[in-house]
């Protein structure tokens, strides 16, 4: 459930909510307007618009290293000429550097850093979009950033809930209005929960079950020391146990297991559905 995401998931979600890579932004721009993606990116990266590229995501080594605009422009020209933002020629020349990303994967660059691998702050992108007259911010939403946005909304609702609960009600009418407002907030909080009380059709349920089953079987097959042979068909309880162990091992930072908190949570919730 979104309201029970752990501290690590919140930290990762915050990073993905506040920043994105150049490649992620470009993919979103191309999705919205396939023929103008480079033109829009070039306009956003104009030196006067305040959108700066950083070596790393916020809170990670290199996040304070701003890439010079001239270097960015030169790399962007090469990417546009190649027709792809992740062109091998579109690089920024730097001294040899070591960087650790949000997945704690360490990358050691020589004297060049790929343009598409640089980072953008959401606040700066919003300002740049306003500067060129864009009404809608082309933010590349991810599961992590979406989960964090829900987390923020829920936290605000909880603060409001506490504030209203502390208000004195001197009359029966005041108490009625207060309770009505608290009920409204409670409904909004419940609506933010993943899954919630949303009804799904039989077809959607069947698709969900097949998807979860396929994911679970894949995880079982990838487990080190897998006890299931290729001809075996694990039961639901065996699959559930294997996935539960994978999730537990991941929390303990074992070398195997799932790498995405949102996916782990959804599989865990899905397995409950499988057992129901």
PANU-379657 format. One line per field, with one value per residue: residue number from 1; chain; x, y, z of N, C-alpha, C in turn; residue in one letter. Coordinates in steps of 0.05 Angstrom, whole numbers, plus 5000, padded with zeros to 4 digits. Atoms other than C-alpha are relative to their C-alpha. Layout:
% PANU-379657
n	(NUM  ...)
chain	(A  ...)
n.u	(X  ...)
n.v	(Y  ...)
n.w	(Z  ...)
ca.u	(X  ...)
ca.v	(Y  ...)
ca.w	(Z  ...)
c.u	(X  ...)
c.v	(Y  ...)
c.w	(Z  ...)
res	(A  ...)
This chain:
% PANU-379657
n	(1  2  3  4  5  6  7  8  9  10  11  12  13  14  15  16  17  18  19  20  21  22  23  24  25  26  27  28  29  30  31  32  33  34  35  36  37  38  39  40  41  42  43  44  45  46  47  48  49  50  51  52  53  54  55  56  57  58  59  60  61  62  63  64  65  66  67  68  69  70  71  72  73  74  75  76  77  78  79  80  81  82  83  84  85  86  87  88  89  90  91  92  93  94  95  96  97  98  99  100  101  102  103  104  105  106  107  108  109  110  111  112  113  114  115  116  117  118  119  120  121  122  123  124  125  126  127  128  129  130  131  132  133  134  135  136  137  138  139  140  141  142  143  144  145  146  147  148  149  150  151  152  153  154  155  156  157  158  159  160  161  162  163  164  165  166  167  168  169  170  171  172  173  174  175  176  177  178  179  180  181  182  183  184  185  186  187  188  189  190  191  192  193  194  195  196  197  198  199  200  201  202  203  204  205  206  207  208  209  210  211  212  213  214  215  216  217  218  219  220  221  222  223  224  225  226  227  228  229  230  231  232  233  234  235  236  237  238  239  240  241  242  243  244  245  246  247  248  249  250  251  252  253  254  255  256  257  258  259  260  261  262  263  264  265  266  267  268  269  270  271  272  273  274  275  276)
chain	(A  A  A  A  A  A  A  A  A  A  A  A  A  A  A  A  A  A  A  A  A  A  A  A  A  A  A  A  A  A  A  A  A  A  A  A  A  A  A  A  A  A  A  A  A  A  A  A  A  A  A  A  A  A  A  A  A  A  A  A  A  A  A  A  A  A  A  A  A  A  A  A  A  A  A  A  A  A  A  A  A  A  A  A  A  A  A  A  A  A  A  A  A  A  A  A  A  A  A  A  A  A  A  A  A  A  A  A  A  A  A  A  A  A  A  A  A  A  A  A  A  A  A  A  A  A  A  A  A  A  A  A  A  A  A  A  A  A  A  A  A  A  A  A  A  A  A  A  A  A  A  A  A  A  A  A  A  A  A  A  A  A  A  A  A  A  A  A  A  A  A  A  A  A  A  A  A  A  A  A  A  A  A  A  A  A  A  A  A  A  A  A  A  A  A  A  A  A  A  A  A  A  A  A  A  A  A  A  A  A  A  A  A  A  A  A  A  A  A  A  A  A  A  A  A  A  A  A  A  A  A  A  A  A  A  A  A  A  A  A  A  A  A  A  A  A  A  A  A  A  A  A  A  A  A  A  A  A  A  A  A  A  A  A  A  A  A  A  A  A  A  A  A  A  A  A)
n.u	(5017  4984  4997  4982  4974  4979  4984  4983  5018  5007  4976  4997  5023  4995  4980  5012  5021  4987  4980  5001  4977  5005  5012  5028  5014  5002  5020  5026  5004  5005  5026  5020  4997  4977  4984  4989  4988  4974  5004  5010  4978  4981  5011  5000  4972  4988  4985  5016  5024  4994  5000  4972  4996  4982  4987  5013  5026  4998  4993  4980  4974  5000  5024  4994  4983  5017  4986  4999  5020  4987  4996  5027  5009  4984  5009  5028  4998  4992  5023  5020  4990  5003  5028  5005  4988  4979  4979  4974  4984  5010  4988  4988  4973  4994  4978  5010  5018  5013  5026  5018  5027  5021  5001  4974  4982  4977  4991  4975  4997  4974  5000  5025  5025  5022  5020  5026  4998  4999  5025  5015  5017  5028  5006  4987  5014  5025  4994  4992  5025  5015  4985  5005  5029  5013  5020  4998  4972  4996  4985  5001  5009  4993  5015  4989  5008  5029  5004  4992  5021  5022  4991  5001  5028  5010  4989  5015  5026  4998  4996  5026  5017  4992  5007  5029  5006  4993  5017  5022  5027  5016  5028  5005  4996  4972  4990  5010  4983  4973  5000  5004  4974  4982  5009  4992  4971  4995  5007  4979  4977  5004  5000  4972  4988  4997  5021  5023  5025  5007  5009  4989  5016  4990  4978  4977  4990  4986  4975  4983  4991  4980  4976  4987  4990  4976  4979  4991  4985  4974  4984  4992  4980  4975  4989  4976  5006  5028  5005  5020  4990  5013  5025  5017  5019  5004  5026  5002  4987  4971  4993  5003  4978  4975  5000  4998  4972  4986  5006  4986  4971  4994  4999  4975  4979  4988  4993  5021  5026  5010  4987  5019  5018  5028  5006  5001  5025  5022  5000  5009  5029  5012  5000  5023  5023  4999  5007  5028)
n.v	(4976  4976  4987  5016  5002  4996  4976  5001  4994  4972  4985  5004  4986  4971  4994  5002  4979  4974  4999  5020  4998  4987  5020  5003  4976  5001  5021  4988  4980  5014  5013  4979  4988  5014  4985  4976  5006  4987  4971  4992  5004  4979  4975  5002  4999  4974  4991  4980  5012  5010  5029  5009  5029  5007  5025  5021  4994  4986  5016  5020  4988  4988  4985  4971  4993  4991  5003  4974  4998  5004  5029  5011  4993  5016  5028  5001  4998  5026  5018  4993  5008  5029  5007  5014  4986  5016  5005  5004  4976  4978  5002  4976  5006  4994  5015  5026  4996  5023  4992  5021  4991  5005  5029  5006  5013  4982  4998  4986  4989  4991  4971  4992  5008  4998  4979  5010  5010  4977  4997  4975  4996  4995  4971  4985  5006  4985  4972  4998  5003  4975  4980  5003  5000  5027  5000  5025  5008  5027  5015  5029  5013  5028  5012  4989  4972  5000  5009  4978  4979  5009  4998  4972  4993  5012  4986  4975  5006  5008  4975  4986  5016  4993  4972  4999  5015  4983  4976  5003  4999  4990  5006  5025  4994  4999  5028  5013  4990  5011  5028  5003  4994  5022  5022  4994  5005  5029  5012  4993  5016  5028  5000  4999  5026  5016  5021  4987  5015  4999  5025  5006  5019  5028  5001  4987  5017  5022  4990  4995  5025  5011  4984  5006  5027  5000  4986  5018  5022  4990  4997  5027  5011  4985  5004  5016  5025  5006  5028  5009  5007  4987  5013  4997  4977  4994  4992  4972  4996  5001  4975  4979  5002  4992  4971  4988  5002  4981  4973  4999  4999  4974  4981  5005  4993  5023  4994  5005  4989  4979  4975  4978  5002  5001  5026  5019  4997  5009  5029  5009  4996  5018  5027  5002  5004  5027  5018  4995)
n.w	(5000  5002  4974  4983  5013  4980  5003  5024  5023  4999  5009  5029  5013  4999  5021  5026  5001  5002  5021  5021  5019  5026  5017  4991  5009  5029  5007  4995  5020  5025  4998  5004  5027  5012  5019  4988  4974  4998  5000  4973  4981  5005  4990  4971  4990  5005  4977  4985  4989  4973  4998  5000  4998  4978  5003  4985  4988  4975  4977  5007  5007  5026  5005  4999  5023  5022  5025  5014  5022  5026  5003  5005  5027  5020  4999  5010  5029  5009  4996  5020  5026  5000  4998  4974  4977  4988  5019  4988  5005  4984  4974  4988  4992  4972  4989  4991  4977  4988  4992  4990  5007  4979  4995  4987  5020  5005  5028  5002  5027  5007  5002  5013  4987  5019  4996  4991  4973  4981  4984  5001  4977  5007  4996  5022  5025  4999  5006  5029  5016  4998  5015  5029  5005  4999  4979  4986  4995  5011  4980  5005  4975  4995  4978  4975  4996  4996  4972  4981  5003  4983  4972  4993  4997  4976  4977  4997  4989  4971  4985  4999  4982  4972  4994  4996  4976  4976  4998  4981  5011  4977  5003  5014  5028  5005  4998  5025  5023  4996  5006  5029  5012  4994  5016  5027  5001  4997  5026  5019  4992  5009  5029  5009  4995  5025  5001  4988  5002  5028  5012  5026  5015  5000  5019  4988  4978  5013  5011  4977  4989  5019  4999  4974  5002  5017  4985  4978  5011  5009  4976  4991  5019  4997  4973  4998  4987  5005  4995  5019  5025  5023  5005  4977  5000  4972  4992  4993  4974  5004  5013  4979  4981  5013  5003  4973  4992  5016  4989  4975  5005  5011  4978  4986  5018  5012  5028  5020  4992  5018  4997  5001  4977  5009  5012  4978  4985  5016  5001  4974  4999  5020  4989  4981  5017  5010  4979  4991)
ca.u	(5000  5024  5013  5059  5119  5184  5235  5279  5219  5201  5273  5276  5207  5227  5289  5247  5193  5243  5290  5296  5349  5356  5337  5272  5253  5268  5227  5168  5177  5180  5118  5080  5107  5151  5175  5191  5224  5294  5269  5232  5291  5337  5291  5286  5362  5372  5422  5371  5317  5353  5349  5416  5442  5474  5521  5479  5410  5395  5429  5481  5555  5560  5493  5526  5567  5532  5550  5572  5519  5569  5585  5510  5496  5552  5529  5456  5476  5510  5449  5402  5446  5444  5369  5375  5387  5430  5476  5546  5574  5532  5578  5605  5680  5700  5757  5753  5696  5663  5588  5537  5465  5398  5402  5470  5503  5572  5593  5664  5669  5733  5736  5666  5596  5535  5487  5426  5453  5454  5400  5347  5311  5235  5232  5281  5243  5178  5210  5240  5172  5138  5194  5179  5104  5090  5026  5037  5101  5126  5147  5166  5125  5151  5121  5168  5151  5076  5079  5115  5063  5009  5050  5055  4980  4966  5013  4978  4911  4935  4960  4893  4858  4898  4885  4809  4808  4839  4788  4738  4664  4621  4554  4521  4522  4596  4608  4566  4606  4671  4653  4630  4697  4735  4693  4709  4784  4781  4748  4803  4857  4826  4819  4895  4908  4933  4875  4827  4755  4757  4716  4747  4714  4722  4766  4811  4816  4835  4888  4915  4919  4956  5005  5019  5027  5077  5117  5118  5140  5196  5220  5219  5258  5311  5320  5390  5387  5318  5289  5237  5255  5237  5182  5153  5093  5097  5033  5007  5031  5101  5102  5077  5130  5186  5164  5156  5227  5251  5218  5246  5316  5313  5296  5357  5398  5412  5444  5381  5309  5269  5299  5236  5196  5131  5136  5152  5091  5045  5068  5058  4988  4975  4995  4944  4893  4917  4907  4837)
ca.v	(5000  5070  5094  5040  5051  5047  5102  5078  5080  5149  5173  5143  5170  5240  5238  5215  5266  5324  5304  5265  5249  5284  5219  5212  5284  5274  5210  5248  5306  5258  5222  5288  5315  5267  5318  5375  5340  5366  5436  5440  5411  5461  5518  5494  5489  5560  5594  5648  5598  5574  5500  5471  5400  5366  5308  5270  5267  5310  5283  5242  5255  5303  5336  5404  5400  5441  5426  5487  5511  5511  5437  5421  5457  5422  5353  5369  5388  5320  5284  5321  5306  5232  5234  5203  5235  5176  5180  5156  5221  5265  5270  5322  5323  5320  5298  5224  5219  5168  5171  5131  5134  5126  5050  5054  5029  5059  5085  5106  5152  5167  5236  5238  5235  5219  5277  5233  5211  5281  5304  5359  5389  5392  5464  5489  5453  5485  5554  5541  5517  5580  5621  5592  5594  5520  5512  5439  5413  5352  5315  5241  5207  5142  5093  5120  5193  5178  5140  5198  5247  5205  5202  5278  5286  5237  5272  5338  5307  5277  5346  5376  5319  5334  5408  5399  5347  5398  5452  5464  5452  5494  5476  5414  5448  5461  5388  5365  5408  5385  5312  5321  5352  5296  5244  5278  5277  5204  5187  5223  5187  5119  5138  5147  5075  5030  4985  5020  4997  5003  4948  4912  4871  4795  4806  4855  4808  4750  4792  4814  4743  4720  4778  4766  4692  4704  4753  4704  4646  4689  4706  4633  4614  4667  4647  4622  4549  4542  4476  4473  4435  4459  4408  4424  4470  4502  4511  4579  4569  4551  4612  4656  4630  4640  4711  4726  4702  4745  4807  4791  4780  4845  4883  4850  4874  4804  4802  4775  4797  4853  4921  4963  4978  4991  4926  4887  4917  4903  4831  4822  4851  4809  4745  4760  4765  4699  4666  4696)
ca.w	(5000  4984  5055  5081  5035  5073  5083  5026  4978  5002  4992  4922  4905  4927  4882  4823  4839  4841  4784  4719  4667  4601  4566  4607  4591  4517  4513  4543  4495  4436  4461  4461  4396  4356  4306  4354  4412  4397  4382  4449  4487  4454  4473  4545  4551  4527  4572  4593  4614  4677  4662  4681  4674  4733  4738  4788  4820  4882  4945  4907  4894  4836  4845  4855  4791  4738  4666  4625  4575  4517  4529  4532  4467  4430  4454  4437  4366  4358  4387  4340  4281  4299  4311  4381  4449  4470  4411  4428  4401  4446  4506  4554  4564  4637  4680  4700  4751  4796  4807  4847  4822  4859  4852  4886  4822  4814  4746  4730  4669  4632  4604  4574  4604  4561  4551  4562  4630  4661  4710  4710  4770  4766  4793  4740  4685  4708  4705  4636  4610  4635  4602  4533  4542  4554  4594  4612  4644  4604  4667  4655  4710  4739  4788  4842  4830  4825  4891  4924  4897  4930  4994  4994  4984  5040  5088  5074  5087  5153  5175  5157  5194  5257  5251  5245  5300  5348  5333  5389  5373  5420  5390  5361  5293  5298  5317  5257  5208  5239  5234  5162  5144  5179  5142  5076  5091  5112  5045  5007  5047  5032  4959  4955  4977  4921  4900  4948  4939  4863  4829  4770  4716  4710  4649  4686  4745  4699  4665  4733  4757  4694  4699  4773  4760  4704  4747  4805  4761  4732  4802  4822  4760  4776  4848  4864  4882  4852  4875  4819  4757  4687  4683  4751  4760  4829  4867  4886  4958  4933  4888  4945  4992  4941  4926  5000  5012  4954  4982  5051  5024  4986  5049  5079  5020  4995  4925  4892  4894  4862  4852  4850  4913  4876  4838  4902  4936  4878  4872  4947  4942  4880  4915  4969  4913  4884  4951  4961)
c.u	(5018  5005  5019  5028  5022  5017  5017  4983  4993  5024  5003  4978  5004  5020  4987  4978  5013  5020  4995  5025  4992  4985  4970  4984  4996  4979  4972  4994  4994  4972  4978  5000  5025  5018  5014  5015  5027  4998  4991  5022  5021  4991  5001  5028  5014  5012  4984  4976  5005  4999  5028  5002  5020  5011  4985  4973  5004  5007  5022  5025  4999  4976  5004  5018  4983  5016  4998  4981  5012  5004  4973  4991  5014  4991  4972  5000  5007  4977  4979  5008  4997  4971  4992  5014  5023  5021  5027  5018  4992  5009  5011  5028  5005  5026  4989  4985  4988  4973  4983  4972  4980  4995  5025  5019  5022  5008  5026  5003  5030  5000  4975  4976  4978  4980  4974  5001  5002  4972  4989  4983  4972  4994  5012  4986  4973  5004  5007  4975  4984  5014  4995  4971  4986  4981  5002  5029  5003  5016  4997  4993  5010  4984  5009  4990  4970  4993  5007  4980  4976  5007  4998  4971  4988  5010  4986  4972  5001  5005  4974  4981  5006  4992  4970  4992  5005  4983  4977  4972  4981  4970  4997  5004  5029  5012  4992  5017  5028  5002  4997  5026  5020  4993  5009  5030  5006  4995  5023  5025  4997  5001  5029  5013  5000  4979  4974  4976  4991  4991  5014  4983  5013  5024  5025  5012  5016  5027  5020  5011  5022  5027  5015  5013  5026  5024  5011  5016  5028  5018  5009  5022  5028  5013  5025  4993  4971  4995  4979  5013  4985  4973  4979  4982  4994  4971  5000  5014  5030  5010  5000  5023  5026  5001  5003  5029  5017  4997  5015  5030  5008  5001  5025  5025  5016  5006  4979  4974  4993  5013  4982  4979  4971  4993  4999  4973  4977  4999  4990  4970  4986  4999  4978  4974  4999  4991  4971  4980)
c.v	(5025  5013  4985  4997  5007  5025  5000  5006  5029  5017  4998  5015  5030  5008  5000  5020  5027  5001  4978  5002  5013  4980  4997  5024  4999  4980  5011  5021  4987  4986  5021  5012  4988  5016  5024  4996  5014  5030  5010  4997  5022  5027  5001  5003  5026  5012  5020  4988  4988  4970  4990  4969  4994  4972  4977  5010  5014  4981  4979  5015  5010  5017  5031  5008  5006  4999  5027  5000  4994  4970  4986  5005  4984  4971  4997  5001  4972  4980  5004  4991  4970  4991  4986  5014  4984  4992  4998  5024  5023  4998  5026  4992  5010  4986  4973  5003  4973  5009  4976  5009  4992  4971  4990  4984  5020  5000  5016  5009  5007  5030  5011  4989  5003  5022  4989  4991  5022  5004  5028  5002  5008  5030  5017  4994  5015  5029  5004  4997  5025  5022  4998  4997  4973  4999  4974  4991  4971  4982  4970  4985  4971  4989  5012  5028  5002  4991  5021  5022  4993  5002  5029  5009  4988  5014  5027  4996  4992  5025  5015  4986  5007  5028  5003  4986  5017  5024  4995  5002  5008  4994  4973  5004  5000  4971  4985  5007  4988  4971  4995  5005  4977  4975  5003  4995  4971  4986  5005  4984  4971  4998  4999  4973  4985  4978  5012  4981  4999  4972  4995  4979  4972  4998  5013  4983  4976  5008  5006  4975  4987  5015  4995  4972  4998  5013  4981  4977  5008  5003  4973  4989  5013  4997  4983  4974  4992  4970  4989  4993  5013  4987  5003  5024  5006  5008  5029  5005  5000  5026  5023  5000  5009  5030  5014  5000  5020  5028  5003  5003  5027  5021  4997  5005  4976  5006  4994  5011  5023  5026  5024  4997  4998  4973  4979  5002  4990  4969  4988  5002  4980  4972  4996  4995  4972  4980  5003  4983)
c.w	(5000  5027  5018  4987  5020  4994  4975  4975  5000  4990  4970  4985  5000  4979  4972  4996  4994  4977  4980  4983  4975  4981  5007  4990  4969  4991  5004  4979  4973  5000  4994  4973  4987  4983  5012  5026  5003  5001  5027  5020  4997  5012  5031  5011  4992  5025  5018  5015  5028  5004  4997  5003  5021  4995  5013  5011  5027  5023  4994  4991  4972  4994  4999  4976  4976  4974  4984  4976  4973  4995  4994  4971  4979  5000  4988  4969  4988  5003  4978  4972  4996  5001  5026  5023  5012  4980  5014  4997  5018  5029  5010  5010  5029  5009  5009  5027  5008  5010  5009  4996  5022  5005  5013  4982  4994  4971  5000  4971  4995  4998  4986  5015  4980  5006  5012  5030  5021  5012  4999  5025  4990  5002  4978  4974  4999  4993  4971  4983  5000  4983  4970  4994  5000  5024  5017  5003  4990  5019  4994  5026  5001  5023  5027  5005  5005  5029  5020  4999  5017  5029  5009  5005  5026  5025  5004  5011  5029  5017  5003  5019  5029  5008  5006  5025  5025  5003  5020  4986  5023  4997  4985  4970  4992  4999  4974  4976  5002  4992  4970  4985  5004  4983  4971  4996  5001  4973  4980  5007  4990  4970  4989  5003  4974  5001  5011  4999  4971  4990  4974  4987  5002  4981  5011  5022  4988  4989  5023  5011  4982  5002  5026  5000  4984  5014  5022  4990  4991  5024  5010  4983  5004  5027  4999  5016  4997  5002  4980  4974  4977  4994  5023  4997  5030  5006  5008  5027  4997  4987  5021  5019  4987  4996  5026  5009  4984  5010  5026  4996  4989  5022  5016  4983  4990  4970  4980  5011  4982  5007  5002  5022  4992  4989  5022  5014  4984  4997  5027  5003  4981  5010  5021  4984  4989  5021  5009  4984)
res	(X  X  X  X  X  X  X  X  X  X  X  X  X  X  X  X  X  X  X  X  X  X  X  X  X  X  X  X  X  X  X  X  X  X  X  X  X  X  X  X  X  X  X  X  X  X  X  X  X  X  X  X  X  X  X  X  X  X  X  X  X  X  X  X  X  X  X  X  X  X  X  X  X  X  X  X  X  X  X  X  X  X  X  X  X  X  X  X  X  X  X  X  X  X  X  X  X  X  X  X  X  X  X  X  X  X  X  X  X  X  X  X  X  X  X  X  X  X  X  X  X  X  X  X  X  X  X  X  X  X  X  X  X  X  X  X  X  X  X  X  X  X  X  X  X  X  X  X  X  X  X  X  X  X  X  X  X  X  X  X  X  X  X  X  X  X  X  X  X  X  X  X  X  X  X  X  X  X  X  X  X  X  X  X  X  X  X  X  X  X  X  X  X  X  X  X  X  X  X  X  X  X  X  X  X  X  X  X  X  X  X  X  X  X  X  X  X  X  X  X  X  X  X  X  X  X  X  X  X  X  X  X  X  X  X  X  X  X  X  X  X  X  X  X  X  X  X  X  X  X  X  X  X  X  X  X  X  X  X  X  X  X  X  X  X  X  X  X  X  X  X  X  X  X  X  X)
